[in-house]
Amino acid sequence: MKVSSHYPEGIKYSMFLVDPMSGDVLFGMDNHQPKGPHLHIGKREETYAFTTVEGLIEDFWRRAAERGYQP
């Protein structure tokens, strides 16, 4: 993706952890517009402070582990 005012890092992402039995979203992280980087936690959303791709991946797996997921 090209760097733009909507995607200043030139990165668009969408990562979600879904319960395989119920299909419920346990949490998600994405940066679609117009919201920019944010988290989905249950039915609420909150701003996410994106820093780097590596940090995003670490944050995703840390949050997954906090919810009991073990790869």
N, C-alpha and C positions, 0 to 999 in steps of 0.2 A: 504494500500500500504506500502511496506517496505521502510525504509529509504535507499536512494541510492545517488550517486553523482548527478543524475538528479533530484531527489526529496528529498533534504536534510531534509525536515520536515516530509517526509513520507505521503505527501498529494498531490493528483492530483485533480484539480478542473476545472470546466468550467461553467460559469454563464453568461447568455445573456438575455438582455431585448429586446423583439421583438414586433414591432407594430402589433397588431392583425388584423388591416385592410389592411395594405400594405405588411406585412411580412418583412419589412425592419428591420435590426438589428440596434437598437438605440445605444447600446454599449454592450460590452462583456468583461469578465475578465477570463483569463485562464492561465495555466502554462505548456502547452504541450511542448515537446522537439522538436527541439533544442532551442526554443526561451526562455523558462523559463517564469516567471511571467510577463504578459503583458496585456495591455488593447487594445480593438478594439473600435475605435471611428470613426464612419462612415467608410471610406475606409483606414484610417490610423491606425497605431499601435504605442504604446509607452510602455516603460518599466513600470511595476507596482512594487512598493516596498512592497512585502508581509511581514507581521509581524506575525499575528496570524489568526486563523480561525475566531475568533470573529471580529477582525479588518476587515477582508475580507468581511464578511457579512454586517457590518456597512457601509463600503465603497460602497458596491453594492447598498444598499437601499438609501444611501445619493445621489449617482449618479442618481439613478432612480427618486428620488424626484426632483432633479435638472432638469430633463427632463419632469417633469409634471406628472409622475406616482404616483398614490396614491392607496395603497392597500385597 
